[in-house]
Amino acid sequence: MNFLFILIGLSLLVSLHHSMAENWSNWLGPNYNGSSENNSISLPPEGKEFEIKWKISVGSGWSAPIIHQNSVYYHDRIGEAEIIHCLNFATGAEIWRHSYLSEYQDSFGMGNGPRSTPSIRNGLIVTHGAQGMVCGLDVTTGKPIWVRDLIKDFQSSKGFFGRCSSPLIVGDRVIFDVGGNTVGLVAFSLKSGKTLWSSKPYGNDYSSSLPFFVNGKSFSLSFMREGFLVMDINTGREEFFTQFRSPINASVNATSPLIIGNRVFLSSCYDLGAGLWQYLEDNKKEKPQFKKLWHKKGILDCHYSTPVALGEYIYGFHGRQERSPVIRCIRLVDGEIMWESPSMGAGNLIRVSDKILVLLESGELVILKTSSKSCDILFRQQILGSESRAHFSFADGFLFARDKRRLICLQLSKLE
């Protein structure tokens, strides 16, 4: 009997270790495109629902949770304090927290909590608060290694809804949009927080930079307020810029670039629309070249949710958040609309292999089949309350999501 218990215990430990093997340790996950290629989802039997493994109370904010090794991290605000939390992956128990005073007050009633999602690399977690405080913390203890004040150092503008550019970490570079009067993107040293380079100002906005690796070089691709910007991550040299912005001043670019092979998809509302660029390899030219393939309005105009892709098709929310947006599938090569869902409200998406997880602002989880032929809804479950605008994360069969009051861990696949 004791031998049987030992075998069962070992089996549980192996399963738990497997469940914590994958990371989702930055904005849009390990592939920077909101997709998980090597995982699967086991839909519950008819009449059953996914199990909520644990849930905890959280403060205000739209920052998404991230997963790194055996821990879950999230950034919120309680009272006058912005707080970075580290939790046990399996139980949700808090391991450490780091807090600091925040005086940010939103001008449009959108909440005073943080908007950007932390990023973890090489033993540090980097956070970017709505009031412009950037922290580099030891990922194990939460001890501050360095702190930067973007208002003091760069005169960072509040913008419409506070500061919201999730840190991108590549090597020893931490890159994000400061939105200052004299600089746009900045790169800090991950180890020390020292400024390594900065770009020209391109206005304060809400998209986050993503990496693009080609021919042994590392570039950051950014959807700035003024347009599409490419920077050399190592040298800080501007490699490419083209204007791509709304004619309306009261507008934002909130989605991140979507990189599909050597093509880059950008999209926004506010009478701008979507565009597709292709990287052209030309050894005779000193700087990288990006050719615009098409620009269309009314095809897939994304308000704040970054779309996902599979093969030659893109799936995302079309239309303003407050105007009953729909999910559309478009063909990458020309923007042709393949199908449109009934209106479900706004939300965010993650693709897991051949399925798309949709978390609506209403707190409902909707699972779609990834198909270019039709919108096939496979499953629906209410998992959170209303105002679930924050993006969510997925690692080895577990979904981590939050609304304005709670953070949950939902098991979407069977442990083996």
C-alpha positions in Angstrom: 0.0 0.0 0.0 2.8 2.4 0.9 4.5 1.6 -2.4 1.3 2.5 -4.2 1.1 5.9 -2.4 4.7 6.6 -3.4 4.0 5.8 -7.1 0.9 8.1 -7.0 3.0 10.8 -5.3 5.7 10.6 -7.9 3.2 10.7 -10.7 1.7 13.9 -9.3 5.1 15.5 -9.0 5.9 14.6 -12.6 2.6 16.0 -13.8 3.1 19.2 -11.8 6.6 19.6 -13.1 5.3 19.1 -16.7 2.6 21.7 -16.1 5.2 24.3 -15.1 7.7 23.6 -17.9 6.7 26.3 -20.3 7.1 30.1 -19.9 4.8 32.9 -21.0 7.1 35.5 -19.6 6.5 38.5 -21.7 3.8 40.4 -23.7 2.2 38.0 -26.3 4.1 35.0 -25.1 7.2 33.1 -26.1 6.8 33.7 -29.8 5.7 37.3 -29.5 2.6 36.7 -31.5 0.0 35.5 -29.0 0.4 31.9 -30.1 1.4 28.6 -28.5 2.4 26.0 -31.1 3.3 22.9 -29.1 0.3 22.7 -26.8 -3.2 21.3 -27.0 -6.6 21.8 -25.3 -8.9 19.1 -24.1 -12.5 20.3 -24.4 -14.7 19.2 -21.5 -17.4 16.6 -22.1 -20.8 17.9 -23.0 -22.5 19.6 -20.0 -19.1 20.0 -18.2 -16.8 23.1 -17.7 -13.1 23.7 -17.3 -11.9 23.5 -13.7 -10.8 26.7 -12.0 -7.7 25.5 -10.0 -7.4 28.6 -7.9 -8.5 32.3 -7.8 -7.3 35.3 -5.8 -8.4 38.9 -5.4 -6.5 41.6 -7.3 -6.4 45.4 -7.5 -7.0 47.6 -10.5 -5.2 47.6 -13.8 -5.1 46.1 -17.3 -1.6 44.5 -17.0 -1.7 40.8 -18.1 -0.3 38.0 -15.9 2.9 36.2 -17.0 4.3 32.8 -16.2 8.0 32.0 -15.6 9.2 28.6 -14.4 7.3 27.8 -11.2 5.7 31.2 -10.7 3.0 33.6 -11.9 3.6 37.4 -11.8 1.2 40.3 -12.1 1.2 44.0 -11.7 -1.8 45.9 -10.1 -2.7 48.9 -8.0 -4.3 48.8 -4.5 -5.1 52.2 -3.1 -2.2 54.5 -3.8 0.3 51.7 -4.3 1.4 50.0 -7.5 2.4 46.4 -6.6 4.3 43.6 -8.5 3.3 40.2 -7.1 5.0 36.8 -7.4 2.7 33.8 -6.9 3.1 30.0 -6.6 2.1 28.5 -10.0 0.2 25.5 -8.5 -1.7 27.3 -5.6 -1.8 31.0 -6.2 -0.1 31.7 -2.8 1.9 34.9 -2.8 5.7 34.4 -2.6 6.8 38.1 -2.6 5.5 41.6 -3.5 7.2 44.9 -4.3 5.2 48.1 -4.0 5.7 51.9 -4.6 3.6 55.0 -4.4 1.6 55.9 -7.5 0.0 59.3 -8.1 -1.5 58.5 -11.5 -5.1 59.6 -12.1 -6.8 58.6 -15.3 -8.5 61.5 -17.1 -11.2 59.4 -18.7 -12.3 57.2 -15.9 -10.5 54.1 -17.2 -8.9 53.1 -13.9 -5.7 54.1 -12.3 -3.8 50.8 -12.4 -0.9 49.8 -14.6 -1.6 49.0 -18.3 1.6 47.4 -19.6 2.7 43.8 -19.0 5.9 42.9 -17.3 8.8 41.0 -19.0 11.3 38.5 -17.5 14.7 37.6 -18.7 18.1 36.6 -17.1 16.8 36.8 -13.5 15.1 40.1 -13.7 11.5 41.2 -14.1 10.9 44.6 -15.7 7.7 46.6 -15.1 6.4 49.8 -16.6 3.7 51.7 -14.5 1.0 54.1 -15.7 2.7 57.0 -14.0 6.1 56.3 -15.7 8.0 54.3 -13.1 10.1 51.5 -14.6 11.5 48.9 -12.2 14.0 46.1 -12.7 13.5 43.6 -9.9 15.2 40.3 -8.9 12.8 37.7 -10.2 13.4 35.4 -7.2 13.1 37.9 -4.3 11.4 41.0 -5.7 14.4 43.1 -4.6 14.8 46.3 -6.7 18.0 46.2 -8.8 17.3 49.5 -10.6 14.4 52.1 -11.0 13.9 54.8 -13.6 11.4 57.7 -13.5 10.4 58.4 -17.1 8.8 61.8 -16.3 12.0 63.0 -14.5 14.4 61.6 -17.0 12.5 62.1 -20.3 9.5 64.3 -19.6 7.3 61.3 -20.6 3.8 62.5 -21.6 0.7 61.1 -19.8 -1.1 60.7 -23.1 -4.7 59.9 -23.2 -4.7 56.9 -20.8 -1.3 56.9 -19.0 1.9 55.1 -20.1 1.4 51.6 -21.7 4.3 50.1 -23.5 5.2 46.6 -22.4 9.0 46.1 -22.0 10.8 44.1 -24.8 14.0 42.4 -23.5 16.5 41.2 -26.1 20.0 40.4 -24.8 21.0 43.2 -22.4 18.5 45.6 -23.9 15.1 46.6 -22.4 13.1 48.5 -25.1 9.8 50.4 -24.9 8.0 53.6 -25.9 8.7 56.5 -23.5 6.6 59.0 -25.4 8.7 61.9 -24.3 9.0 65.3 -25.9 12.6 64.6 -27.0 12.7 60.8 -27.4 10.4 58.0 -28.6 11.7 54.5 -27.9 14.4 54.0 -25.3 16.8 51.1 -24.6 18.0 50.5 -21.0 20.6 48.1 -19.8 18.9 45.1 -18.3 21.6 44.8 -15.7 21.9 48.4 -14.6 18.9 50.4 -16.0 21.4 52.8 -17.8 20.2 54.4 -21.0 21.9 52.8 -23.9 20.1 54.6 -26.8 16.9 56.5 -27.7 15.0 57.2 -30.9 13.6 60.4 -32.2 10.2 61.3 -30.7 7.2 59.8 -32.5 4.5 60.6 -29.9 3.0 58.8 -27.0 1.0 55.7 -27.8 -0.1 52.2 -26.6 1.5 49.6 -28.8 4.5 47.5 -27.6 7.7 46.8 -29.6 8.4 43.2 -30.8 11.7 41.6 -32.0 12.6 40.8 -35.6 15.7 38.6 -36.2 17.1 38.4 -39.7 20.6 37.9 -41.3 22.3 37.8 -37.8 20.8 41.2 -36.8 18.2 42.1 -34.2 15.6 44.7 -34.9 12.7 46.1 -32.9 9.5 46.7 -34.8 7.2 49.3 -33.3 3.8 50.8 -34.1 4.4 54.3 -32.9 1.8 57.1 -32.9 3.3 58.4 -36.2 3.8 55.1 -37.9 5.9 52.0 -38.4 9.4 52.2 -36.9 12.3 49.8 -37.2 15.4 50.2 -34.9 18.6 48.2 -34.7 18.5 46.8 -31.2 22.2 46.7 -30.6 23.2 50.1 -32.1 20.1 52.1 -31.6 20.2 53.2 -35.3 16.9 54.0 -37.0 16.7 51.6 -39.9 13.3 52.3 -41.4 10.3 54.5 -40.8 7.1 55.1 -42.7 4.1 57.2 -41.6 1.0 55.2 -40.8 -1.4 57.1 -38.5 -4.9 58.2 -38.1 -6.0 61.6 -39.5 -8.0 61.9 -36.2 -6.0 63.5 -33.3 -8.1 61.8 -30.6 -6.8 58.4 -31.6 -4.4 55.7 -30.4 -2.4 52.8 -31.9 -2.8 50.1 -29.3 -2.2 46.8 -31.1 1.3 45.4 -31.5 2.8 44.5 -34.9 2.0 41.0 -35.9 5.0 39.3 -37.6 4.3 36.4 -40.0 7.6 35.2 -41.4 9.1 38.2 -43.3 5.8 40.1 -43.3 4.5 42.7 -40.7 0.8 43.4 -40.2 -0.3 46.7 -38.5 -3.9 47.6 -37.7 -5.8 50.4 -35.9 -9.3 52.0 -35.8 -9.9 55.7 -36.1 -10.1 55.7 -39.9 -6.7 54.2 -40.4 -7.3 50.5 -41.1 -4.8 47.8 -41.7 -1.5 47.5 -43.7 0.9 44.7 -44.6 4.7 45.2 -45.2 7.2 42.7 -46.4 10.9 42.6 -45.5 13.1 42.6 -48.6 16.5 41.0 -48.4 18.9 43.1 -50.5 22.6 42.8 -49.7 23.3 45.9 -51.8 21.4 48.2 -49.5 22.8 49.1 -46.1 19.5 49.4 -44.3 16.7 46.8 -44.3 13.8 47.5 -46.7 10.1 47.0 -46.0 7.8 47.1 -48.9 4.1 48.0 -48.4 2.0 45.3 -49.9 -1.4 46.8 -49.2 -3.3 49.2 -47.0 -7.1 48.9 -46.6 -9.8 50.4 -44.3 -12.8 48.5 -43.0 -11.1 45.1 -43.4 -9.7 44.3 -39.9 -9.6 47.6 -37.9 -8.3 46.5 -34.5 -9.0 48.8 -31.6 -6.8 47.4 -28.8 -6.5 43.6 -29.3 -3.6 42.3 -31.3 -4.8 39.6 -33.8 -3.3 36.1 -34.2 -2.3 34.2 -37.4 -2.1 30.7 -38.7 -0.6 30.1 -42.1 -1.9 32.6 -44.6 -4.8 33.9 -42.5 -5.2 36.4 -39.7 -7.9 36.3 -37.0 -8.8 39.4 -34.9 -11.4 41.8 -33.6 -12.7 44.3 -36.1 -14.2 47.6 -34.9 -14.3 50.0 -32.0 -14.6 48.5 -28.5 -17.7 50.5 -27.7 -19.4 49.7 -31.1 -20.1 46.0 -31.0 -16.9 44.7 -32.7 -16.9 41.3 -34.5 -14.2 38.7 -35.0 -13.0 38.4 -38.6 -10.7 36.1 -40.5 -8.9 37.7 -43.4 -6.5 36.4 -46.0 -3.0 37.7 -45.5 -2.0 38.1 -49.1 -4.7 40.7 -50.0 -6.9 41.3 -46.9 -9.9 39.5 -48.3 -12.5 38.9 -45.6 -13.1 35.2 -45.3 -15.8 35.2 -42.5 -17.2 37.4 -39.8 -18.6 36.2 -36.4 -21.8 37.5 -34.8 -21.0 40.4 -32.5 -19.8 39.1 -29.1 -18.3 42.4 -27.8 -14.6 43.2 -27.5 -11.8 41.0 -26.1 -8.4 39.4 -26.6 -7.2 36.3 -28.4 -4.6 33.6 -28.0 -4.1 30.8 -30.6 -3.2 27.4 -29.2 -2.3 25.1 -32.1 -5.5 24.7 -34.2 -7.8 26.5 -31.7 -8.3 30.2 -30.8 -9.0 31.2 -27.2 -11.1 34.3 -27.0 -11.6 36.1 -23.6 -14.4 38.6 -24.0 -14.6 41.8 -21.9 -17.8 40.2 -20.5 -15.6 37.5 -18.8 -16.7 34.7 -21.1 -14.2 32.3 -22.6 -15.0 31.3 -26.2 -13.0 28.7 -28.1 -13.0 28.8 -31.9 -11.7 26.3 -34.4 -8.9 27.8 -36.5 -10.5 27.7 -39.9 -10.5 30.1 -42.9 -13.8 28.6 -44.1 -16.2 29.5 -41.3 -16.5 30.7 -37.7 -17.0 27.5 -35.7 -17.6 28.0 -32.0 -16.5 24.9 -30.1 -17.1 25.9 -26.5 -18.2 28.8 -24.2 -17.8 29.3 -20.5 -18.2 32.3 -18.1 -14.9 32.4 -16.2 -14.7 36.0 -15.0 -16.8 39.0 -14.3 -17.3 42.1 -16.6 -14.6 44.5 -17.6 -12.1 41.7 -18.4 -10.1 43.9 -20.7 -6.6 42.7 -19.7 -4.9 40.2 -22.0 -4.4 36.7 -20.7 -1.7 34.0 -20.7 -1.4 30.3 -21.5 1.3 27.8 -20.5 1.2 24.0 -20.7 -2.6 23.7 -20.6 -3.3 26.4 -18.0 -4.9 29.7 -18.7 -4.2 32.7 -16.4 -6.7 35.6 -16.7 -7.9 38.5 -14.7 -10.7 41.0 -14.5 -10.9 44.1 -12.2 -11.4 42.0 -9.1 -9.8 38.6 -9.4 -7.1 36.5 -11.1 -7.8 32.9 -11.9 -5.9 29.8 -13.0 -8.0 27.6 -15.3 -7.0 24.1 -16.4 -7.6 23.6 -20.2 -5.9 20.2 -20.8 -5.5 16.9 -19.0 -2.2 16.3 -17.2 -0.4 13.3 -18.5 
